[in-house]
Amino acid sequence: MRKIQRFADACWEGFTLQHVSEKEVVTPYVVFFILTFIFELFLALLFISSVFIFGSFGYQPNFLYYLSGVILMLMLLMTVPLLMTTIKGNKTIIMAKK
């Protein structure tokens, strides 16, 4: 169990760039996560609007449609804390000027 916990901690440290101090690496990474978050919000908007459209026409989507909605929510729930932690942990690097 400890190995899994250490692996999860190492993954989190890698995802949040805790041991990286180069602005050339951190800034594009943060921009990528911001764009990822915007794209996930767009997908969530499409998913919600399709639920209403399907309901108005009486169409019942299959299980995979609802599974994709759950996966999208899990992605959103993972992206937000990752983005917040990365920005908070590397704020001095991101704001530094050359």
C-alpha positions as CSV (number, residue, x, y, z in Angstrom):
1,M,0.0,0.0,0.0
2,R,2.9,2.4,0.8
3,K,4.3,1.8,-2.7
4,I,1.0,2.9,-4.3
5,Q,0.9,6.0,-2.0
6,R,4.5,6.9,-2.9
7,F,3.8,6.4,-6.6
8,A,0.7,8.7,-6.3
9,D,2.8,11.3,-4.5
10,A,5.5,11.1,-7.2
11,C,2.8,11.5,-9.9
12,W,1.3,14.5,-8.2
13,E,4.8,16.1,-7.8
14,G,5.4,15.5,-11.4
15,F,2.1,16.9,-12.6
16,T,2.4,20.0,-10.5
17,L,6.1,20.6,-11.4
18,Q,7.2,20.9,-7.8
19,H,10.9,20.2,-8.6
20,V,11.0,22.3,-11.8
21,S,12.3,25.9,-11.6
22,E,12.7,26.9,-15.2
23,K,10.4,29.5,-16.5
24,E,10.7,28.1,-20.0
25,V,9.1,24.9,-18.8
26,V,6.5,26.2,-16.3
27,T,4.9,28.9,-18.4
28,P,3.9,26.7,-21.4
29,Y,2.8,24.0,-19.0
30,V,0.4,26.4,-17.2
31,V,-0.8,27.8,-20.6
32,F,-1.5,24.2,-21.7
33,F,-3.5,23.5,-18.5
34,I,-5.5,26.7,-19.0
35,L,-6.4,25.7,-22.5
36,T,-7.2,22.2,-21.4
37,F,-9.6,23.6,-18.8
38,I,-11.3,25.9,-21.3
39,F,-11.7,22.9,-23.7
40,E,-13.1,20.8,-21.0
41,L,-15.6,23.5,-20.1
42,F,-16.6,23.6,-23.8
43,L,-17.1,19.9,-23.8
44,A,-19.2,20.1,-20.7
45,L,-21.4,22.7,-22.3
46,L,-21.8,20.5,-25.3
47,F,-22.7,17.5,-23.1
48,I,-25.3,19.5,-21.1
49,S,-26.8,21.0,-24.3
50,S,-27.0,17.6,-25.9
51,V,-28.9,16.3,-22.8
52,F,-31.5,18.9,-23.3
53,I,-31.7,18.4,-27.1
54,F,-32.0,14.6,-26.7
55,G,-34.7,15.1,-24.1
56,S,-36.7,17.4,-26.3
57,F,-36.7,14.9,-29.1
58,G,-37.3,11.8,-26.9
59,Y,-34.0,10.2,-27.8
60,Q,-32.5,7.9,-25.1
61,P,-28.7,7.7,-25.5
62,N,-26.9,4.6,-24.6
63,F,-24.6,3.8,-21.6
64,L,-21.5,5.0,-23.3
65,Y,-22.9,8.5,-23.6
66,Y,-23.4,8.7,-19.9
67,L,-20.0,7.1,-19.2
68,S,-18.4,9.8,-21.3
69,G,-20.1,12.4,-19.2
70,V,-18.7,10.9,-16.0
71,I,-15.2,10.7,-17.5
72,L,-15.5,14.4,-18.5
73,M,-16.5,15.3,-14.9
74,L,-13.5,13.3,-13.6
75,M,-11.2,15.1,-16.0
76,L,-12.6,18.5,-14.8
77,L,-12.2,17.5,-11.2
78,M,-8.6,16.6,-11.8
79,T,-7.7,19.6,-14.0
80,V,-8.8,22.3,-11.6
81,P,-6.7,21.3,-8.6
82,L,-3.7,20.5,-10.8
83,L,-3.9,24.0,-12.3
84,M,-4.4,25.7,-9.0
85,T,-1.5,23.8,-7.3
86,T,0.8,24.4,-10.3
87,I,0.1,28.2,-10.4
88,K,0.3,28.5,-6.6
89,G,3.5,26.5,-6.3
90,N,5.3,28.2,-9.2
91,K,3.9,31.7,-8.8
92,T,7.3,33.3,-8.4
93,I,8.6,31.5,-11.4
94,I,5.7,32.5,-13.6
95,M,5.7,36.1,-12.6
96,A,9.6,36.5,-12.7
97,K,10.9,38.8,-15.4
98,K,14.3,38.3,-17.2
